[in-house]
Amino acid sequence: MEQKQINLRDGDCVSLWQSEVVSSYSDSALDIAKIFDVVIVGAGITGLTTAILLQQQGKKCILLDGNGVGFGTTGGTTAHLNTFFDTTYPEVEKDFGDGEARLFAEAGKEGIDTIQELTRTYGIACDLEYREGILYSETEKETKQLLEILEASRRAGVDAVETRDNGIPVEMQFAVSFKDQAQFHPLKYCKGLLQEFIDLGGVILDQAFVSEVSSQDDLQIAHVGEQRIAGKSLVYATHVPPGVTIFNFECAAYRSYVLGIKLKNGDYPEALVYDMQEPYHYFRTHEIEGQPYLILGGEDHKTGHENPEQAFKALEDYTRKYYYVESVDYKWSSQYYVPSDGLPFIGLIPGESNTYVATGYNGNGMMLGTIAGKLISDLILGKENKYQKLFSPSRIKPVAGFSEFIKENADVAYHFVADRFAAEDIDSFKDLAAGTGAVVDYKGDQLAVYKDDQGKITALNPTCTHAGCTVKFNAEEKSWDCPCHGGRFDLQGQVISGPPRKNLVGKNVIN
Ligand code: FES
């Protein structure tokens, strides 16, 4: 049977968006002696928005991605656009102040407006639609919290009112309606931005993994294999920047789970809907080639900490409790980073010159990735931006023990315990079912072992190359996930996301 081409992403599960293929780009004639104004690492929504806004202003930009457009979280988002956030307005008022809560609300609105403006300016057909957003409670405790959110949202200038219906078949106590929320198709949007970026003279290289960045004479130099790509500024649009950095203490990696479902009775929600459970569930509808799908997400947990199979099962059980499911056509998971104080870190990296970061979006990456594009492009262009202080990475306080952490982890041994297996060693792995992986003891050491459907075994050193934690097998996405800072590796040990710069050591295949 003919296999349909899909856009690749950082896992084995396929998201609803991946049938939208964003073509591969590489420029073999690239003049690597050329100095770019800005080198942008990461071709998700943050990198593309930054790139197009700078290129529009005459800056010469190059966009580098270790894989391709939308390979990371942008290809696995559920693409909700909201004027409220996972960090609630009462929390922002309490921790930062009333003015800051208002500013945060303005950022949400500006994120949606910017997407709409770029969509209109460039005629991008990305299914952008405005919808009502509904947040509802199911218990007394949640209702109390929701009333506080309603009041604080109004104080922050957000258009929010009480409503009597949550628009889904789940019993509720109280609900709040937020006007002018939106949804879109993230890969169609990225595809449109990329085309315009290229038309404006921008350069993109995919399959261009940046293994290191050095600086020389005020230039930032990205190392991609043997190539050296120099720019006056460099932007990490990769969530946390690669390597051991202060952001590993400030942002915790989480995974969220999503199903794309056909319903028997057409009971698809009109609105974008959210409950208040911990972790919360989120609902919306998207049509792909005329077929509506209920997109239902939740069951989030820290990366590498829980069992992804159980998370999908819990999500499906939850869905079947409330909906007449015809088929679950898609299931996928995606990674996001929760910031320590609730607000994202966007701007210059403390202690570095001309190097920028954008991370800690929580579950609100489409709006905050867009705002990051605006904020970072303004900083590079020398323009004022009202969010500069609120989101500044310089607000990070010094972290106790950080230099010891660096020192200890500089020496982590990544040696491989065995170069070859003897035939009898294969016996040690015979209990492992085909298509699964596990970290196993092997002659007093540990191995990350995967057995494919044909019984072929790949063994890796399970020591994460970032800072030495032990990776865990993710049976759903077929990856090795690190529980410490969200580093993820494919079955061959190649880095697919997170802060590690180097692949897991020592691929060893046994037939
Ligand atoms: Fe930090 Fe693995 S991601 S140790």
Residues whose N, C-alpha, C, O or C-beta is under 5 A from the ligand:
A	BS01	FES	C464 H466 A467 G468 C469 C482 C484 H485 G486 G487
